[in-house]
Amino acid sequence: MGMPVRIEDELYESAKAQARAECRTIAGQIEFWARVGKVALDNPDLPVEFVRDLLIARAEGREQATPFIPQGLSRE
């Protein structure tokens, strides 16, 4: 369920620019930032960049995933 919230104009403009760059809606961008912030606060030992990349990877799904191949092993 969507809920209207008030945010500062500066935050709105920043979300608008980032949303355009990442092909999200403004609301979707703010939700993404909130999700990253919540997970980062819940897991203070993890770097924020790792949290962000993890959430993006989970949203992409397994179909777009690249298999992990440890160094020194090849499938040739």
mmCIF file as gemmi writes it, N, C-alpha and C atoms, coordinates in Angstrom:
data_model
loop_
_atom_site.group_PDB
_atom_site.id
_atom_site.type_symbol
_atom_site.label_atom_id
_atom_site.label_alt_id
_atom_site.label_comp_id
_atom_site.label_asym_id
_atom_site.label_entity_id
_atom_site.label_seq_id
_atom_site.pdbx_PDB_ins_code
_atom_site.Cartn_x
_atom_site.Cartn_y
_atom_site.Cartn_z
_atom_site.occupancy
_atom_site.B_iso_or_equiv
_atom_site.pdbx_formal_charge
_atom_site.auth_seq_id
_atom_site.auth_asym_id
_atom_site.pdbx_PDB_model_num
ATOM 1 N N . MET Axp A 1 ? 0.846 -1.171 0 1 0 ? 1 A 1
ATOM 2 C CA . MET Axp A 1 ? 0 0 0 1 0 ? 1 A 1
ATOM 3 C C . MET Axp A 1 ? 0.894 1.238 0 1 0 ? 1 A 1
ATOM 4 N N . GLY Axp A 2 ? 0.642 2.149 -0.883 1 0 ? 2 A 1
ATOM 5 C CA . GLY Axp A 2 ? 1.416 3.372 -0.951 1 0 ? 2 A 1
ATOM 6 C C . GLY Axp A 2 ? 0.929 4.396 0.064 1 0 ? 2 A 1
ATOM 7 N N . MET Axp A 3 ? 1.867 5.124 0.623 1 0 ? 3 A 1
ATOM 8 C CA . MET Axp A 3 ? 1.547 6.16 1.607 1 0 ? 3 A 1
ATOM 9 C C . MET Axp A 3 ? 2.268 7.428 1.206 1 0 ? 3 A 1
ATOM 10 N N . PRO Axp A 4 ? 1.558 8.541 1.128 1 0 ? 4 A 1
ATOM 11 C CA . PRO Axp A 4 ? 2.248 9.796 0.822 1 0 ? 4 A 1
ATOM 12 C C . PRO Axp A 4 ? 3.107 10.238 2.006 1 0 ? 4 A 1
ATOM 13 N N . VAL Axp A 5 ? 4.299 10.702 1.703 1 0 ? 5 A 1
ATOM 14 C CA . VAL Axp A 5 ? 5.195 11.22 2.742 1 0 ? 5 A 1
ATOM 15 C C . VAL Axp A 5 ? 5.793 12.529 2.253 1 0 ? 5 A 1
ATOM 16 N N . ARG Axp A 6 ? 6.166 13.359 3.181 1 0 ? 6 A 1
ATOM 17 C CA . ARG Axp A 6 ? 6.813 14.626 2.835 1 0 ? 6 A 1
ATOM 18 C C . ARG Axp A 6 ? 8.323 14.451 2.979 1 0 ? 6 A 1
ATOM 19 N N . ILE Axp A 7 ? 9.035 14.907 1.969 1 0 ? 7 A 1
ATOM 20 C CA . ILE Axp A 7 ? 10.497 14.889 2.031 1 0 ? 7 A 1
ATOM 21 C C . ILE Axp A 7 ? 11.006 16.246 1.572 1 0 ? 7 A 1
ATOM 22 N N . GLU Axp A 8 ? 12.227 16.54 1.909 1 0 ? 8 A 1
ATOM 23 C CA . GLU Axp A 8 ? 12.832 17.815 1.511 1 0 ? 8 A 1
ATOM 24 C C . GLU Axp A 8 ? 12.994 17.865 -0.002 1 0 ? 8 A 1
ATOM 25 N N . ASP Axp A 9 ? 12.896 19.061 -0.555 1 0 ? 9 A 1
ATOM 26 C CA . ASP Axp A 9 ? 13.029 19.251 -1.998 1 0 ? 9 A 1
ATOM 27 C C . ASP Axp A 9 ? 14.37 18.729 -2.516 1 0 ? 9 A 1
ATOM 28 N N . GLU Axp A 10 ? 15.42 18.949 -1.751 1 0 ? 10 A 1
ATOM 29 C CA . GLU Axp A 10 ? 16.765 18.514 -2.163 1 0 ? 10 A 1
ATOM 30 C C . GLU Axp A 10 ? 16.831 16.986 -2.301 1 0 ? 10 A 1
ATOM 31 N N . LEU Axp A 11 ? 16.234 16.271 -1.347 1 0 ? 11 A 1
ATOM 32 C CA . LEU Axp A 11 ? 16.2 14.812 -1.41 1 0 ? 11 A 1
ATOM 33 C C . LEU Axp A 11 ? 15.369 14.35 -2.603 1 0 ? 11 A 1
ATOM 34 N N . TYR Axp A 12 ? 14.254 15.018 -2.848 1 0 ? 12 A 1
ATOM 35 C CA . TYR Axp A 12 ? 13.402 14.684 -3.984 1 0 ? 12 A 1
ATOM 36 C C . TYR Axp A 12 ? 14.162 14.847 -5.304 1 0 ? 12 A 1
ATOM 37 N N . GLU Axp A 13 ? 14.856 15.954 -5.457 1 0 ? 13 A 1
ATOM 38 C CA . GLU Axp A 13 ? 15.604 16.209 -6.696 1 0 ? 13 A 1
ATOM 39 C C . GLU Axp A 13 ? 16.737 15.206 -6.869 1 0 ? 13 A 1
ATOM 40 N N . SER Axp A 14 ? 17.385 14.854 -5.776 1 0 ? 14 A 1
ATOM 41 C CA . SER Axp A 14 ? 18.45 13.858 -5.834 1 0 ? 14 A 1
ATOM 42 C C . SER Axp A 14 ? 17.881 12.5 -6.241 1 0 ? 14 A 1
ATOM 43 N N . ALA Axp A 15 ? 16.748 12.132 -5.659 1 0 ? 15 A 1
ATOM 44 C CA . ALA Axp A 15 ? 16.094 10.866 -6.011 1 0 ? 15 A 1
ATOM 45 C C . ALA Axp A 15 ? 15.635 10.887 -7.466 1 0 ? 15 A 1
ATOM 46 N N . LYS Axp A 16 ? 15.16 12.008 -7.923 1 0 ? 16 A 1
ATOM 47 C CA . LYS Axp A 16 ? 14.695 12.148 -9.303 1 0 ? 16 A 1
ATOM 48 C C . LYS Axp A 16 ? 15.841 11.898 -10.288 1 0 ? 16 A 1
ATOM 49 N N . ALA Axp A 17 ? 16.994 12.5 -10.021 1 0 ? 17 A 1
ATOM 50 C CA . ALA Axp A 17 ? 18.156 12.324 -10.892 1 0 ? 17 A 1
ATOM 51 C C . ALA Axp A 17 ? 18.658 10.882 -10.856 1 0 ? 17 A 1
ATOM 52 N N . GLN Axp A 18 ? 18.752 10.31 -9.664 1 0 ? 18 A 1
ATOM 53 C CA . GLN Axp A 18 ? 19.239 8.939 -9.53 1 0 ? 18 A 1
ATOM 54 C C . GLN Axp A 18 ? 18.252 7.954 -10.151 1 0 ? 18 A 1
ATOM 55 N N . ALA Axp A 19 ? 16.97 8.206 -9.972 1 0 ? 19 A 1
ATOM 56 C CA . ALA Axp A 19 ? 15.936 7.332 -10.547 1 0 ? 19 A 1
ATOM 57 C C . ALA Axp A 19 ? 16.033 7.319 -12.069 1 0 ? 19 A 1
ATOM 58 N N . ARG Axp A 20 ? 16.254 8.468 -12.656 1 0 ? 20 A 1
ATOM 59 C CA . ARG Axp A 20 ? 16.396 8.553 -14.112 1 0 ? 20 A 1
ATOM 60 C C . ARG Axp A 20 ? 17.613 7.74 -14.563 1 0 ? 20 A 1
ATOM 61 N N . ALA Axp A 21 ? 18.708 7.851 -13.831 1 0 ? 21 A 1
ATOM 62 C CA . ALA Axp A 21 ? 19.942 7.146 -14.2 1 0 ? 21 A 1
ATOM 63 C C . ALA Axp A 21 ? 19.8 5.637 -14.04 1 0 ? 21 A 1
ATOM 64 N N . GLU Axp A 22 ? 18.99 5.194 -13.086 1 0 ? 22 A 1
ATOM 65 C CA . GLU Axp A 22 ? 18.869 3.764 -12.81 1 0 ? 22 A 1
ATOM 66 C C . GLU Axp A 22 ? 17.551 3.171 -13.292 1 0 ? 22 A 1
ATOM 67 N N . CYS Axp A 23 ? 16.824 3.937 -14.124 1 0 ? 23 A 1
ATOM 68 C CA . CYS Axp A 23 ? 15.556 3.473 -14.723 1 0 ? 23 A 1
ATOM 69 C C . CYS Axp A 23 ? 14.548 3.021 -13.671 1 0 ? 23 A 1
ATOM 70 N N . ARG Axp A 24 ? 14.392 3.83 -12.638 1 0 ? 24 A 1
ATOM 71 C CA . ARG Axp A 24 ? 13.391 3.58 -11.601 1 0 ? 24 A 1
ATOM 72 C C . ARG Axp A 24 ? 12.453 4.773 -11.547 1 0 ? 24 A 1
ATOM 73 N N . THR Axp A 25 ? 11.315 4.587 -10.881 1 0 ? 25 A 1
ATOM 74 C CA . THR Axp A 25 ? 10.473 5.73 -10.564 1 0 ? 25 A 1
ATOM 75 C C . THR Axp A 25 ? 11.114 6.456 -9.39 1 0 ? 25 A 1
ATOM 76 N N . ILE Axp A 26 ? 10.671 7.672 -9.145 1 0 ? 26 A 1
ATOM 77 C CA . ILE Axp A 26 ? 11.197 8.414 -7.996 1 0 ? 26 A 1
ATOM 78 C C . ILE Axp A 26 ? 10.834 7.683 -6.712 1 0 ? 26 A 1
ATOM 79 N N . ALA Axp A 27 ? 9.596 7.218 -6.614 1 0 ? 27 A 1
ATOM 80 C CA . ALA Axp A 27 ? 9.181 6.463 -5.428 1 0 ? 27 A 1
ATOM 81 C C . ALA Axp A 27 ? 10.007 5.18 -5.296 1 0 ? 27 A 1
ATOM 82 N N . GLY Axp A 28 ? 10.257 4.515 -6.42 1 0 ? 28 A 1
ATOM 83 C CA . GLY Axp A 28 ? 11.067 3.299 -6.396 1 0 ? 28 A 1
ATOM 84 C C . GLY Axp A 28 ? 12.482 3.569 -5.927 1 0 ? 28 A 1
ATOM 85 N N . GLN Axp A 29 ? 13.039 4.723 -6.329 1 0 ? 29 A 1
ATOM 86 C CA . GLN Axp A 29 ? 14.396 5.078 -5.905 1 0 ? 29 A 1
ATOM 87 C C . GLN Axp A 29 ? 14.441 5.32 -4.404 1 0 ? 29 A 1
ATOM 88 N N . ILE Axp A 30 ? 13.459 6.047 -3.886 1 0 ? 30 A 1
ATOM 89 C CA . ILE Axp A 30 ? 13.425 6.322 -2.448 1 0 ? 30 A 1
ATOM 90 C C . ILE Axp A 30 ? 13.211 5.028 -1.67 1 0 ? 30 A 1
ATOM 91 N N . GLU Axp A 31 ? 12.362 4.139 -2.185 1 0 ? 31 A 1
ATOM 92 C CA . GLU Axp A 31 ? 12.167 2.836 -1.539 1 0 ? 31 A 1
ATOM 93 C C . GLU Axp A 31 ? 13.465 2.031 -1.541 1 0 ? 31 A 1
ATOM 94 N N . PHE Axp A 32 ? 14.198 2.08 -2.652 1 0 ? 32 A 1
ATOM 95 C CA . PHE Axp A 32 ? 15.473 1.359 -2.728 1 0 ? 32 A 1
ATOM 96 C C . PHE Axp A 32 ? 16.457 1.906 -1.705 1 0 ? 32 A 1
ATOM 97 N N . TRP Axp A 33 ? 16.569 3.231 -1.628 1 0 ? 33 A 1
ATOM 98 C CA . TRP Axp A 33 ? 17.456 3.829 -0.637 1 0 ? 33 A 1
ATOM 99 C C . TRP Axp A 33 ? 17.053 3.421 0.775 1 0 ? 33 A 1
ATOM 100 N N . ALA Axp A 34 ? 15.755 3.404 1.044 1 0 ? 34 A 1
ATOM 101 C CA . ALA Axp A 34 ? 15.277 3.021 2.373 1 0 ? 34 A 1
ATOM 102 C C . ALA Axp A 34 ? 15.615 1.561 2.667 1 0 ? 34 A 1
ATOM 103 N N . ARG Axp A 35 ? 15.446 0.697 1.67 1 0 ? 35 A 1
ATOM 104 C CA . ARG Axp A 35 ? 15.752 -0.727 1.842 1 0 ? 35 A 1
ATOM 105 C C . ARG Axp A 35 ? 17.243 -0.926 2.117 1 0 ? 35 A 1
ATOM 106 N N . VAL Axp A 36 ? 18.092 -0.235 1.339 1 0 ? 36 A 1
ATOM 107 C CA . VAL Axp A 36 ? 19.539 -0.328 1.554 1 0 ? 36 A 1
ATOM 108 C C . VAL Axp A 36 ? 19.887 0.164 2.957 1 0 ? 36 A 1
ATOM 109 N N . GLY Axp A 37 ? 19.319 1.282 3.358 1 0 ? 37 A 1
ATOM 110 C CA . GLY Axp A 37 ? 19.591 1.822 4.683 1 0 ? 37 A 1
ATOM 111 C C . GLY Axp A 37 ? 19.156 0.888 5.792 1 0 ? 37 A 1
ATOM 112 N N . LYS Axp A 38 ? 17.976 0.285 5.648 1 0 ? 38 A 1
ATOM 113 C CA . LYS Axp A 38 ? 17.473 -0.634 6.671 1 0 ? 38 A 1
ATOM 114 C C . LYS Axp A 38 ? 18.373 -1.86 6.79 1 0 ? 38 A 1
ATOM 115 N N . VAL Axp A 39 ? 18.724 -2.457 5.649 1 0 ? 39 A 1
ATOM 116 C CA . VAL Axp A 39 ? 19.583 -3.645 5.683 1 0 ? 39 A 1
ATOM 117 C C . VAL Axp A 39 ? 20.964 -3.278 6.231 1 0 ? 39 A 1
ATOM 118 N N . ALA Axp A 40 ? 21.491 -2.11 5.844 1 0 ? 40 A 1
ATOM 119 C CA . ALA Axp A 40 ? 22.8 -1.678 6.351 1 0 ? 40 A 1
ATOM 120 C C . ALA Axp A 40 ? 22.762 -1.473 7.862 1 0 ? 40 A 1
ATOM 121 N N . LEU Axp A 41 ? 21.691 -0.888 8.369 1 0 ? 41 A 1
ATOM 122 C CA . LEU Axp A 41 ? 21.573 -0.695 9.817 1 0 ? 41 A 1
ATOM 123 C C . LEU Axp A 41 ? 21.4 -2.023 10.549 1 0 ? 41 A 1
ATOM 124 N N . ASP Axp A 42 ? 20.688 -2.96 9.922 1 0 ? 42 A 1
ATOM 125 C CA . ASP Axp A 42 ? 20.498 -4.283 10.526 1 0 ? 42 A 1
ATOM 126 C C . ASP Axp A 42 ? 21.773 -5.123 10.491 1 0 ? 42 A 1
ATOM 127 N N . ASN Axp A 43 ? 22.713 -4.761 9.603 1 0 ? 43 A 1
ATOM 128 C CA . ASN Axp A 43 ? 23.964 -5.519 9.429 1 0 ? 43 A 1
ATOM 129 C C . ASN Axp A 43 ? 25.147 -4.553 9.411 1 0 ? 43 A 1
ATOM 130 N N . PRO Axp A 44 ? 25.463 -3.927 10.537 1 0 ? 44 A 1
ATOM 131 C CA . PRO Axp A 44 ? 26.5 -2.889 10.553 1 0 ? 44 A 1
ATOM 132 C C . PRO Axp A 44 ? 27.892 -3.383 10.187 1 0 ? 44 A 1
ATOM 133 N N . ASP Axp A 45 ? 28.112 -4.692 10.194 1 0 ? 45 A 1
ATOM 134 C CA . ASP Axp A 45 ? 29.427 -5.232 9.851 1 0 ? 45 A 1
ATOM 135 C C . ASP Axp A 45 ? 29.634 -5.321 8.341 1 0 ? 45 A 1
ATOM 136 N N . LEU Axp A 46 ? 28.579 -5.129 7.54 1 0 ? 46 A 1
ATOM 137 C CA . LEU Axp A 46 ? 28.692 -5.217 6.084 1 0 ? 46 A 1
ATOM 138 C C . LEU Axp A 46 ? 28.858 -3.828 5.477 1 0 ? 46 A 1
ATOM 139 N N . PRO Axp A 47 ? 29.729 -3.684 4.484 1 0 ? 47 A 1
ATOM 140 C CA . PRO Axp A 47 ? 29.859 -2.4 3.801 1 0 ? 47 A 1
ATOM 141 C C . PRO Axp A 47 ? 28.566 -2.062 3.049 1 0 ? 47 A 1
ATOM 142 N N . VAL Axp A 48 ? 28.215 -0.789 3.017 1 0 ? 48 A 1
ATOM 143 C CA . VAL Axp A 48 ? 26.984 -0.353 2.35 1 0 ? 48 A 1
ATOM 144 C C . VAL Axp A 48 ? 26.997 -0.755 0.878 1 0 ? 48 A 1
ATOM 145 N N . GLU Axp A 49 ? 28.151 -0.671 0.216 1 0 ? 49 A 1
ATOM 146 C CA . GLU Axp A 49 ? 28.239 -1.045 -1.194 1 0 ? 49 A 1
ATOM 147 C C . GLU Axp A 49 ? 27.888 -2.518 -1.386 1 0 ? 49 A 1
ATOM 148 N N . PHE Axp A 50 ? 28.305 -3.363 -0.461 1 0 ? 50 A 1
ATOM 149 C CA . PHE Axp A 50 ? 27.981 -4.783 -0.533 1 0 ? 50 A 1
ATOM 150 C C . PHE Axp A 50 ? 26.475 -4.99 -0.39 1 0 ? 50 A 1
ATOM 151 N N . VAL Axp A 51 ? 25.872 -4.282 0.555 1 0 ? 51 A 1
ATOM 152 C CA . VAL Axp A 51 ? 24.427 -4.381 0.771 1 0 ? 51 A 1
ATOM 153 C C . VAL Axp A 51 ? 23.698 -3.955 -0.499 1 0 ? 51 A 1
ATOM 154 N N . ARG Axp A 52 ? 24.096 -2.82 -1.073 1 0 ? 52 A 1
ATOM 155 C CA . ARG Axp A 52 ? 23.464 -2.323 -2.301 1 0 ? 52 A 1
ATOM 156 C C . ARG Axp A 52 ? 23.59 -3.345 -3.423 1 0 ? 52 A 1
ATOM 157 N N . ASP Axp A 53 ? 24.783 -3.86 -3.639 1 0 ? 53 A 1
ATOM 158 C CA . ASP Axp A 53 ? 25 -4.825 -4.72 1 0 ? 53 A 1
ATOM 159 C C . ASP Axp A 53 ? 24.222 -6.113 -4.487 1 0 ? 53 A 1
ATOM 160 N N . LEU Axp A 54 ? 24.119 -6.533 -3.242 1 0 ? 54 A 1
ATOM 161 C CA . LEU Axp A 54 ? 23.36 -7.738 -2.908 1 0 ? 54 A 1
ATOM 162 C C . LEU Axp A 54 ? 21.882 -7.551 -3.228 1 0 ? 54 A 1
ATOM 163 N N . LEU Axp A 55 ? 21.315 -6.41 -2.849 1 0 ? 55 A 1
ATOM 164 C CA . LEU Axp A 55 ? 19.899 -6.158 -3.134 1 0 ? 55 A 1
ATOM 165 C C . LEU Axp A 55 ? 19.639 -6.079 -4.633 1 0 ? 55 A 1
ATOM 166 N N . ILE Axp A 56 ? 20.558 -5.486 -5.374 1 0 ? 56 A 1
ATOM 167 C CA . ILE Axp A 56 ? 20.41 -5.417 -6.829 1 0 ? 56 A 1
ATOM 168 C C . ILE Axp A 56 ? 20.473 -6.814 -7.425 1 0 ? 56 A 1
ATOM 169 N N . ALA Axp A 57 ? 21.43 -7.612 -6.979 1 0 ? 57 A 1
ATOM 170 C CA . ALA Axp A 57 ? 21.581 -8.975 -7.508 1 0 ? 57 A 1
ATOM 171 C C . ALA Axp A 57 ? 20.343 -9.816 -7.208 1 0 ? 57 A 1
ATOM 172 N N . ARG Axp A 58 ? 19.794 -9.679 -6.011 1 0 ? 58 A 1
ATOM 173 C CA . ARG Axp A 58 ? 18.59 -10.443 -5.67 1 0 ? 58 A 1
ATOM 174 C C . ARG Axp A 58 ? 17.414 -10.029 -6.532 1 0 ? 58 A 1
ATOM 175 N N . ALA Axp A 59 ? 17.333 -8.751 -6.87 1 0 ? 59 A 1
ATOM 176 C CA . ALA Axp A 59 ? 16.227 -8.277 -7.704 1 0 ? 59 A 1
ATOM 177 C C . ALA Axp A 59 ? 16.363 -8.761 -9.146 1 0 ? 59 A 1
ATOM 178 N N . GLU Axp A 60 ? 17.592 -8.966 -9.605 1 0 ? 60 A 1
ATOM 179 C CA . GLU Axp A 60 ? 17.818 -9.419 -10.982 1 0 ? 60 A 1
ATOM 180 C C . GLU Axp A 60 ? 17.386 -10.864 -11.185 1 0 ? 60 A 1
ATOM 181 N N . GLY Axp A 61 ? 17.488 -11.678 -10.168 1 0 ? 61 A 1
ATOM 182 C CA . GLY Axp A 61 ? 17.084 -13.077 -10.282 1 0 ? 61 A 1
ATOM 183 C C . GLY Axp A 61 ? 18.208 -13.965 -10.776 1 0 ? 61 A 1
ATOM 184 N N . ARG Axp A 62 ? 17.989 -15.258 -10.678 1 0 ? 62 A 1
ATOM 185 C CA . ARG Axp A 62 ? 19.013 -16.243 -11.048 1 0 ? 62 A 1
ATOM 186 C C . ARG Axp A 62 ? 19.251 -16.308 -12.557 1 0 ? 62 A 1
ATOM 187 N N . GLU Axp A 63 ? 18.247 -15.962 -13.339 1 0 ? 63 A 1
ATOM 188 C CA . GLU Axp A 63 ? 18.393 -16.057 -14.798 1 0 ? 63 A 1
ATOM 189 C C . GLU Axp A 63 ? 19.534 -15.19 -15.321 1 0 ? 63 A 1
ATOM 190 N N . GLN Axp A 64 ? 19.763 -14.047 -14.682 1 0 ? 64 A 1
ATOM 191 C CA . GLN Axp A 64 ? 20.803 -13.12 -15.134 1 0 ? 64 A 1
ATOM 192 C C . GLN Axp A 64 ? 22.114 -13.283 -14.375 1 0 ? 64 A 1
ATOM 193 N N . ALA Axp A 65 ? 22.171 -14.243 -13.49 1 0 ? 65 A 1
ATOM 194 C CA . ALA Axp A 65 ? 23.366 -14.429 -12.664 1 0 ? 65 A 1
ATOM 195 C C . ALA Axp A 65 ? 24.504 -15.053 -13.469 1 0 ? 65 A 1
ATOM 196 N N . THR Axp A 66 ? 25.712 -14.673 -13.122 1 0 ? 66 A 1
ATOM 197 C CA . THR Axp A 66 ? 26.909 -15.264 -13.709 1 0 ? 66 A 1
ATOM 198 C C . THR Axp A 66 ? 27.442 -16.298 -12.73 1 0 ? 66 A 1
ATOM 199 N N . PRO Axp A 67 ? 27.638 -17.531 -13.168 1 0 ? 67 A 1
ATOM 200 C CA . PRO Axp A 67 ? 28.13 -18.556 -12.244 1 0 ? 67 A 1
ATOM 201 C C . PRO Axp A 67 ? 29.486 -18.173 -11.66 1 0 ? 67 A 1
ATOM 202 N N . PHE Axp A 68 ? 29.686 -18.488 -10.394 1 0 ? 68 A 1
ATOM 203 C CA . PHE Axp A 68 ? 30.959 -18.236 -9.724 1 0 ? 68 A 1
ATOM 204 C C . PHE Axp A 68 ? 31.909 -19.383 -10.036 1 0 ? 68 A 1
ATOM 205 N N . ILE Axp A 69 ? 33.091 -19.046 -10.531 1 0 ? 69 A 1
ATOM 206 C CA . ILE Axp A 69 ? 34.122 -20.041 -10.8 1 0 ? 69 A 1
ATOM 207 C C . ILE Axp A 69 ? 35.362 -19.611 -10.021 1 0 ? 69 A 1
ATOM 208 N N . PRO Axp A 70 ? 35.757 -20.374 -9.018 1 0 ? 70 A 1
ATOM 209 C CA . PRO Axp A 70 ? 36.936 -20.004 -8.223 1 0 ? 70 A 1
ATOM 210 C C . PRO Axp A 70 ? 38.18 -19.884 -9.115 1 0 ? 70 A 1
ATOM 211 N N . GLN Axp A 71 ? 39.089 -19.026 -8.728 1 0 ? 71 A 1
ATOM 212 C CA . GLN Axp A 71 ? 40.327 -18.857 -9.475 1 0 ? 71 A 1
ATOM 213 C C . GLN Axp A 71 ? 41.096 -20.183 -9.493 1 0 ? 71 A 1
ATOM 214 N N . GLY Axp A 72 ? 41.709 -20.45 -10.621 1 0 ? 72 A 1
ATOM 215 C CA . GLY Axp A 72 ? 42.506 -21.66 -10.752 1 0 ? 72 A 1
ATOM 216 C C . GLY Axp A 72 ? 41.718 -22.827 -11.311 1 0 ? 72 A 1
ATOM 217 N N . LEU Axp A 73 ? 40.411 -22.687 -11.345 1 0 ? 73 A 1
ATOM 218 C CA . LEU Axp A 73 ? 39.577 -23.745 -11.939 1 0 ? 73 A 1
ATOM 219 C C . LEU Axp A 73 ? 38.986 -23.208 -13.229 1 0 ? 73 A 1
ATOM 220 N N . SER Axp A 74 ? 38.927 -24.028 -14.205 1 0 ? 74 A 1
ATOM 221 C CA . SER Axp A 74 ? 38.293 -23.619 -15.457 1 0 ? 74 A 1
ATOM 222 C C . SER Axp A 74 ? 37.417 -24.752 -15.947 1 0 ? 74 A 1
ATOM 223 N N . ARG Axp A 75 ? 36.508 -24.415 -16.807 1 0 ? 75 A 1
ATOM 224 C CA . ARG Axp A 75 ? 35.59 -25.413 -17.351 1 0 ? 75 A 1
ATOM 225 C C . ARG Axp A 75 ? 35.989 -25.835 -18.754 1 0 ? 75 A 1
ATOM 226 N N . GLU Axp A 76 ? 37.216 -25.649 -19.103 1 0 ? 76 A 1
ATOM 227 C CA . GLU Axp A 76 ? 37.695 -26.008 -20.46 1 0 ? 76 A 1
ATOM 228 C C . GLU Axp A 76 ? 38.044 -27.464 -20.544 1 0 ? 76 A 1
